[in-house]
Amino acid sequence: MDALDRKILTELQLDGRLTVTELAARVKLSVSPCHRRLRDLEREGAIRGYRAVVDPAAVGLNFEALVFVTLRWEDADTVSAFEEAVAAVPHVLQAQRLFGDPDYLLRVATTDLGAFQQLYDQRLARLPGVQRLNSTLVMKHVVDDRPLPG
């Protein structure tokens, strides 16, 4: 991957709806080589996909929390069962395995505090292998969905 590929990635992160012609103009390439590079980046997996970034409040998800999860055991079966189960919870927007304690960080969005409490009690606390949950509420997004540095 060279500097031109990185520039293509930067432009697409800023506006994923660019046409190949617009993208080529922004990175100062003709359309054909730009399209070829774009296809290569997609094929190689540098570009994993394209999507719309939706404002959670616009769809009624006004409440966000970060949930820290500590597992009882960290054997392969427990980790696998937990990860499979947490991936099936639609309100979990992100789940990251961490080094040290806690074991996981979940980013969760719900309509309100009551909905979060219900999700917490009925789904999150019952995930396989959970020993302890600790949550904190998101007050404000300071940096959100920033493009990766080039």
Salt bridges, closest charged atoms under 4 A:
ASP2 OD1 - ARG37 NH1 2.95
ASP5 OD1 - ARG37 NH1 2.81
GLU11 OE1 - ARG26 NH1 3.23
ASP40 OD1 - ARG43 NH2 2.59
GLU64 OE2 - ARG107 NE 2.65
GLU64 OE1 - HIS141 NE2 2.95
ASP101 OD2 - ARG132 NH2 3.38
ASP144 OD1 - HIS141 ND1 3.64
ASP145 OD1 - ARG51 NH2 3.99
